């Protein structure tokens, strides 16, 4: 396991946060709940019941894990009231709120809203939409943040990587925002820089990526994608003038000093970037998987950014170790 991931887990232990795992019907989640508790990474609330967990993972010892079944919880009426207040303007009735609050992902989000847990993790056996919808409906975005986005912390392979001297890079948004506007790209850049600082512990140097470097590409026939990245760069600099951020850059100009010297000699980010903002989800998703499969980087995420409280989505292809890592990161996001 990478040193960085071990550091993330150790930092999470020190915070002693409580995280809800919403999928007590999934063996991987049950195993992760036990492992996290054993290692002391966080206190775990697992949404499920004893009989179900025993049937799915009979060999797992859940000593120290708090099991809660929404159908029998004495908190259900209070949580349903929270949901009703959040959604009544959208036409939700009290009866509908009570019915929806019984859903495990919604129940977990309501626990977070109520302050009974510090963070929420789900998605091992639910779609991203089903996992994030409760967050968008009841947790909502943080003050001053206009959108929810995501990023991956890309942990360098054992032996390191010459272009990741700090041991990690951050890629955003590779999972949520399909075709961001210039305004949205600027928000992704600022949020990803914060994640780089808070989670990876690196001093962010943000590159706004394109197939063009500093105007080298003329793409009128390609829907002005270069212009969009240029506008996003300007907006991000205006919103966060203290941030080391520049663009637009081709990837090699952003990360290779020799190329940067040729293509963007005046930039203090070119050739040194460690946070990369992709122009759309096609580029981002392809990019992180190339780094993972060909470069040997470990992709941790997607890490959600912009929620008022920590809420993260798992891949349905995740393994137990991925869940443990996501819980540790969620704990670090908690105030």
C-alpha positions as CSV (number, residue, x, y, z in Angstrom):
1,X,0.0,0.0,0.0
2,X,1.2,3.5,-0.8
3,X,2.7,5.7,1.9
4,X,0.2,8.4,1.0
5,X,-2.8,6.1,1.6
6,X,-1.3,5.1,4.9
7,X,-0.9,8.7,5.8
8,X,-4.6,9.4,4.8
9,X,-5.7,6.6,7.1
10,X,-3.5,7.8,10.0
11,X,-4.9,11.3,9.7
12,X,-8.4,9.9,9.6
13,X,-7.8,8.0,12.8
14,X,-6.8,11.2,14.6
15,X,-10.1,12.9,13.6
16,X,-12.2,10.0,15.1
17,X,-15.2,10.8,12.9
18,X,-18.4,8.8,12.5
19,X,-19.2,7.7,8.9
20,X,-22.4,6.0,7.7
21,X,-22.2,3.1,5.2
22,X,-25.6,2.8,3.6
23,X,-25.4,-0.7,2.1
24,X,-25.5,-3.4,4.8
25,X,-26.8,-5.8,2.2
26,X,-23.4,-5.9,0.4
27,X,-20.7,-8.3,1.6
28,X,-17.9,-5.9,0.6
29,X,-19.4,-3.1,2.7
30,X,-19.9,-5.4,5.7
31,X,-16.2,-6.5,5.4
32,X,-15.1,-2.8,5.1
33,X,-17.2,-1.8,8.1
34,X,-15.4,-4.4,10.2
35,X,-11.9,-3.6,8.9
36,X,-12.4,0.2,9.4
37,X,-13.5,-0.4,13.0
38,X,-10.7,-2.8,13.6
39,X,-8.1,-0.3,12.4
40,X,-9.8,2.6,14.2
41,X,-10.0,4.7,11.0
42,X,-13.5,5.9,11.9
43,X,-16.6,4.9,13.9
44,X,-19.0,3.2,11.5
45,X,-22.8,3.2,11.4
46,X,-23.9,0.4,9.0
47,X,-27.5,0.6,7.6
48,X,-28.8,-2.9,7.7
49,X,-29.8,-5.5,10.3
50,X,-28.1,-8.3,12.1
51,X,-29.9,-11.1,10.3
52,X,-29.1,-9.8,6.9
53,X,-25.5,-9.2,7.7
54,X,-25.2,-12.7,9.2
55,X,-26.7,-14.2,6.0
56,X,-24.5,-12.2,3.6
57,X,-21.2,-12.3,5.5
58,X,-21.5,-14.9,8.4
59,X,-17.7,-14.9,9.0
60,X,-17.4,-11.1,9.7
61,X,-17.3,-9.9,13.2
62,X,-19.2,-6.6,13.5
63,X,-18.2,-5.9,17.1
64,X,-18.0,-2.1,17.5
65,X,-20.1,-1.4,14.4
66,X,-23.4,0.3,15.0
67,X,-26.2,-1.4,13.0
68,X,-29.3,0.7,12.2
69,X,-32.4,-0.5,10.3
70,X,-34.5,2.4,9.0
71,X,-37.7,0.3,9.3
72,X,-37.3,-0.1,13.1
73,X,-35.4,3.1,13.9
74,X,-36.9,5.5,16.5
75,X,-35.3,8.3,14.5
76,X,-37.4,7.6,11.4
77,X,-40.2,10.2,12.2
78,X,-37.7,13.0,12.9
79,X,-35.7,12.2,9.7
80,X,-38.9,12.1,7.7
81,X,-39.7,15.6,9.0
82,X,-36.3,16.8,7.9
83,X,-37.0,15.4,4.4
84,X,-40.4,17.0,4.3
85,X,-39.1,20.4,5.2
86,X,-36.4,20.1,2.5
87,X,-38.8,19.0,-0.2
88,X,-42.2,20.4,0.6
89,X,-41.6,23.3,-1.8
90,X,-41.2,20.7,-4.5
91,X,-44.6,19.2,-3.7
92,X,-43.6,16.4,-1.4
93,X,-46.3,15.4,1.1
94,X,-45.6,14.2,4.7
95,X,-46.6,10.7,3.7
96,X,-44.2,10.6,0.8
97,X,-41.4,11.9,3.0
98,X,-42.0,9.1,5.5
99,X,-42.0,6.5,2.7
100,X,-38.8,7.9,1.1
101,X,-37.0,8.2,4.5
102,X,-37.1,4.4,4.8
103,X,-34.8,4.1,1.8
104,X,-31.3,3.3,3.0
105,X,-29.4,5.9,1.0
106,X,-31.9,8.6,1.9
107,X,-31.9,7.5,5.5
108,X,-28.1,7.8,5.5
109,X,-28.2,11.3,4.0
110,X,-30.8,12.3,6.6
111,X,-28.5,11.0,9.4
112,X,-25.8,13.3,7.9
113,X,-28.2,16.3,7.7
114,X,-29.3,15.8,11.3
115,X,-25.7,15.8,12.5
116,X,-25.9,12.2,13.8
117,X,-22.9,11.2,11.6
118,X,-20.0,13.2,10.1
119,X,-20.0,11.7,6.6
120,X,-21.8,9.4,4.2
121,X,-20.5,6.7,1.8
122,X,-22.7,4.6,-0.6
123,X,-22.7,3.3,-4.2
124,X,-21.3,-0.2,-3.9
125,X,-24.6,-1.6,-5.1
126,X,-26.4,1.5,-6.1
127,X,-26.0,3.8,-9.2
128,X,-24.3,7.2,-8.9
129,X,-27.7,8.8,-9.4
130,X,-29.3,6.9,-6.6
131,X,-26.3,7.6,-4.3
132,X,-26.0,11.3,-4.9
133,X,-29.7,12.3,-5.3
134,X,-30.3,12.3,-1.6
135,X,-27.3,14.5,-1.1
136,X,-28.5,17.0,-3.6
137,X,-32.0,17.0,-2.1
138,X,-31.2,17.3,1.6
139,X,-27.4,18.1,2.1
140,X,-27.2,20.5,-0.9
141,X,-24.1,22.6,-1.8
142,X,-21.7,24.3,0.6
143,X,-22.1,28.1,1.0
144,X,-20.3,29.9,-1.8
145,X,-20.2,26.8,-4.0
146,X,-22.5,26.6,-7.0
147,X,-22.1,22.9,-8.0
148,X,-21.1,19.4,-6.9
149,X,-18.2,18.0,-8.9
150,X,-15.7,15.2,-8.4
151,X,-12.0,14.4,-8.7
152,X,-9.7,11.4,-8.3
153,X,-6.5,11.4,-6.2
154,X,-4.1,9.5,-8.4
155,X,-1.5,7.9,-6.1
156,X,1.9,7.2,-7.7
157,X,3.0,3.6,-8.0
158,X,5.6,2.0,-5.8
159,X,9.0,3.4,-6.8
160,X,7.4,6.8,-7.6
161,X,6.9,8.7,-10.8
162,X,9.2,11.5,-12.1
163,X,6.2,13.7,-12.8
164,X,4.6,13.2,-9.4
165,X,7.4,14.1,-6.9
166,X,4.8,14.6,-4.1
167,X,3.5,11.1,-4.6
168,X,0.1,12.1,-6.0
169,X,-1.8,14.0,-8.7
170,X,-5.4,15.2,-8.7
171,X,-7.6,14.8,-11.8
172,X,-11.0,16.5,-12.1
173,X,-13.8,16.1,-13.1
174,X,-13.7,12.6,-14.4
175,X,-17.0,11.2,-13.2
176,X,-19.8,13.7,-12.6
177,X,-19.9,16.8,-14.8
178,X,-20.4,15.6,-18.4
179,X,-19.8,18.8,-20.4
180,X,-19.0,21.7,-18.0
181,X,-19.4,25.3,-19.0
182,X,-16.6,27.7,-18.4
183,X,-18.2,28.8,-15.1
184,X,-18.4,25.1,-14.0
185,X,-14.8,24.4,-15.1
186,X,-13.6,27.3,-12.9
187,X,-15.6,25.8,-9.9
188,X,-14.1,22.3,-10.6
189,X,-10.6,23.8,-10.6
190,X,-11.0,25.6,-7.3
191,X,-12.7,22.6,-5.6
192,X,-10.0,20.2,-7.0
193,X,-7.3,22.4,-5.6
194,X,-8.9,22.3,-2.2
195,X,-9.1,18.5,-2.3
196,X,-5.5,18.3,-3.3
197,X,-4.6,20.3,-0.3
198,X,-7.0,18.7,2.2
199,X,-6.7,15.1,1.1
200,X,-3.5,14.6,-0.7
201,X,-1.6,17.1,1.3
202,X,0.0,18.7,-1.7
203,X,0.5,22.4,-2.6
204,X,-1.9,22.7,-5.6
205,X,-0.6,23.9,-9.0
206,X,-3.6,23.7,-11.3
207,X,-3.5,23.2,-15.1
208,X,-6.5,23.8,-17.2
209,X,-6.2,21.2,-19.9
210,X,-6.9,21.4,-23.6
211,X,-5.5,20.2,-27.0
212,X,-4.1,23.7,-27.2
213,X,-1.4,25.6,-25.3
214,X,-1.8,29.3,-24.9
215,X,-3.8,29.8,-28.0
216,X,-1.9,27.3,-30.3
217,X,-5.1,25.6,-31.4
218,X,-7.8,27.3,-33.4
219,X,-10.9,25.3,-33.0
220,X,-13.9,27.3,-34.2
221,X,-15.1,24.3,-36.0
222,X,-14.9,22.3,-32.8
223,X,-17.5,24.3,-30.8
224,X,-15.0,26.7,-29.3
225,X,-13.6,24.3,-26.7
226,X,-10.3,26.2,-26.4
227,X,-12.2,29.4,-25.8
228,X,-14.2,27.7,-23.1
229,X,-11.0,26.6,-21.2
230,X,-9.5,30.1,-21.7
231,X,-12.6,31.7,-20.2
232,X,-12.6,29.1,-17.3
233,X,-9.0,29.9,-16.5
234,X,-9.8,33.6,-16.3
235,X,-12.8,33.1,-14.1
236,X,-10.9,30.8,-11.7
237,X,-8.1,33.3,-11.4
238,X,-10.6,36.0,-10.7
239,X,-12.4,33.9,-8.0
240,X,-9.2,32.6,-6.4
241,X,-6.3,35.0,-7.2
242,X,-4.1,33.3,-4.6
243,X,-4.3,30.0,-6.4
244,X,-1.4,28.8,-8.6
245,X,-3.4,28.1,-11.7
246,X,-2.9,28.6,-15.4
247,X,-3.9,27.4,-18.9
248,X,-4.9,26.5,-21.4
249,X,-2.3,23.7,-21.6
250,X,-1.8,20.5,-23.5
251,X,-1.0,17.8,-21.0
252,X,2.7,17.6,-21.9
253,X,3.1,21.3,-21.5
254,X,1.4,21.1,-18.1
255,X,3.7,18.3,-16.7
256,X,7.0,18.1,-18.6
257,X,9.4,21.0,-17.8
258,X,11.2,20.8,-21.2
259,X,8.0,21.0,-23.1
260,X,6.7,23.8,-20.8
261,X,9.9,25.8,-21.5
262,X,9.1,25.7,-25.2
263,X,5.3,26.2,-25.2
264,X,4.6,28.3,-22.1
265,X,7.9,29.8,-20.9
266,X,6.2,32.6,-18.9
267,X,4.0,30.3,-16.9
268,X,4.7,29.5,-13.2
269,X,2.5,26.4,-13.4
270,X,3.5,24.9,-16.8
271,X,5.8,21.9,-16.3
272,X,5.0,21.7,-12.6
273,X,1.3,21.0,-12.4
274,X,-0.1,18.5,-10.0
275,X,-3.9,19.2,-10.3
276,X,-5.4,18.7,-13.8
277,X,-8.8,20.0,-14.9
278,X,-10.1,18.2,-18.0
279,X,-12.4,20.1,-20.4
280,X,-15.1,17.4,-20.3
281,X,-15.9,14.0,-18.9
282,X,-14.7,12.2,-22.0
283,X,-11.2,13.5,-21.6
284,X,-11.2,13.1,-17.9
285,X,-12.5,9.5,-17.7
286,X,-10.1,8.4,-20.4
287,X,-7.2,10.2,-18.8
288,X,-7.5,8.8,-15.4
289,X,-7.9,5.3,-16.7
290,X,-4.8,5.6,-18.9
291,X,-2.8,6.8,-15.8
292,X,-4.2,3.9,-13.8
293,X,-3.7,1.1,-16.3
294,X,-0.6,2.2,-18.2
295,X,1.0,4.4,-15.6
296,X,0.4,2.2,-12.6
297,X,-1.3,5.0,-10.5
298,X,-3.9,4.0,-8.0
299,X,-7.1,6.0,-8.6
300,X,-8.9,6.9,-5.3
301,X,-12.3,8.2,-5.9
302,X,-14.4,9.7,-7.3
303,X,-14.2,12.1,-4.4
304,X,-17.2,14.4,-4.3
305,X,-16.7,18.1,-3.9
306,X,-19.1,20.9,-3.2
307,X,-21.5,19.3,-0.8
308,X,-22.2,21.1,2.5
309,X,-21.2,17.9,4.3
310,X,-19.0,15.0,3.2
311,X,-20.8,12.6,0.9
312,X,-19.0,10.1,-1.4
313,X,-20.0,7.7,-4.1
314,X,-18.4,4.3,-4.6
315,X,-17.9,2.5,-7.9
316,X,-20.1,-0.6,-8.2
317,X,-16.9,-2.5,-9.1
318,X,-15.2,-1.4,-5.9
319,X,-13.3,-3.8,-3.6
320,X,-13.3,-3.8,0.2
321,X,-10.0,-1.8,0.2
322,X,-11.5,0.9,-2.0
323,X,-14.4,1.3,0.5
324,X,-11.9,1.6,3.4
325,X,-9.9,4.3,1.5
326,X,-13.1,6.2,0.6
327,X,-14.2,6.2,4.3
328,X,-10.8,7.5,5.3
329,X,-11.1,10.4,2.8
330,X,-14.6,11.1,3.8
331,X,-13.4,11.4,7.4
332,X,-10.7,13.9,6.4
333,X,-13.4,16.0,4.6
334,X,-15.4,16.3,7.8
335,X,-15.1,19.5,9.8
